[in-house]
Amino acid sequence: MIIDIDKLRKDMLELAETPDIERASDEELIEMAQKQGIDLRKYEI
């Protein structure tokens, strides 16, 4: 699965502006989204 990381990061920042989201690598951002229960399928390219 290929994820639109920019869109995911933007949406996550709207929910919670934290430096962790801004600094996270692509893999870390995906892990954070999964822990928050975000459906990654809607970010699939």
N, C-alpha and C positions, 0 to 999 in steps of 0.2 A: 504494500500500500504506500503510495506517495502522498505526502501531506503538504498542503499549502501552509507552510510555517508562518509566513508573514500575516496571513489572515487569522490564523490561530493565535499568534502573539497579540495582534491588535484586539481581538475579541477578549482574550484573557486580561489584557490591560484595562479594558472597559469594566470588567468585573472587579478587579483589584489592582490598583497601581502599586506594584512593589518592585523594588530593584531586582529581586530574584527573577521575575519574569523577563525584564529587559536584558539581564546578563546571561540568562540560561542558554545553553547550547541547544541545538535542534532536538537532540535526544532527551535532554533534561526537560525541555518544554513539553514534549510529548508525554513523558512520565508524569509531570505535574498535572497535565490535562486529564490523564487517565485516573489519577488519584482523586481529582475533583469530579469525576464521573462525566466528563465532557465526551460526547459522541464524536469520535474522530472521523467517522464516515462522512460527516457533512463538510469536512475539510479535505477530503480525498480529491486528488487531481486526476 
